[in-house]
Amino acid sequence: MLNKNIWVIALTTLWLLPLARLAANEPTGELFGVRNPTEAAALKAIETKRQAAIKAHDFDTLRTIYAEDFVGIAGNGTVLSRSDLMDIFARNDGSLTFSTDEVSIWVLGDTALFMGRLTARTAAGEVASAGRFTHVFFKRAGTWLCIHGQSTPIPK
C-alpha cells in the first residue's frame, strides 16, 4: 500500500505544482522541456542504456532501470508489472530496430517525466509501429528508477 501511495503522491505533485506556481505568479518556463540539464542528461543516458539492454536481452540491467513495483499501461490498455514487461522484452527477436525521438524531459525534484516517440522499423527501414510514451521516474537512494510507463499507438 505504501508504494501505491508514493506513486499517487508523485503523480499528484507533478500535476498540481505547476498550477500552484502559476497561481503564485512564479515563472515556470516551458511546462514540458528540460528544466534541469544535469538530471535530464542522466535520464537520457538511462534511455540509451535501456534501449541497448532491450536489444541485448540484458535483463539484469533492465531490472536496475525499472523499479520492482513498476506499473505500466500498454497501448491496448493492458496493465503490466515489471515481470510482464520483462516477458515482453524477452520476445524481442531482433527483427525490428527501435529508435526514440521527440524527447521531452521534465524534472521536478526527485520525480521526472520522460516523454518521447518510439518507432519500430523493419530491416528494410519501413515503419512497423510508432507510439508516444511517458515514463515516470522517481529517485530512490540517489538512483533514478522508472516507476510507471504508458504508451499510446500512433495510427498509421
Stockholm file with secondary structure:
# STOCKHOLM 1.0

chainA/1-156         MLNKNIWVIALTTLWLLPLARLAANEPTGELFGVRNPTEAAALKAIETKRQAAIKAHDFDTLRTIYAEDFVGIAGNGTVLSRSDLMDIFARNDGSLTFSTDEVSIWVLGDTALFMGRLTARTAAGEVASAGRFTHVFFKRAGTWLCIHGQSTPIPK
#=GR chainA/1-156 SS CHHHHHHHHHHHHHHHHHHHHHHTTCCCCCSSSCSCHHHHHHHHHHHHHHHHHHHHTCHHHHHHHEEEEEEEECTTSCEEEHHHHHHHHHTCCSCSEEEEEEEEEEEETTEEEEEEEEEEECTTSCEEEEEEEEEEEEEETTEEEEEEEEEEECCC
#=GC SS_cons         CHHHHHHHHHHHHHHHHHHHHHHTTCCCCCSSSCSCHHHHHHHHHHHHHHHHHHHHTCHHHHHHHEEEEEEEECTTSCEEEHHHHHHHHHTCCSCSEEEEEEEEEEEETTEEEEEEEEEEECTTSCEEEEEEEEEEEEEETTEEEEEEEEEEECCC
//
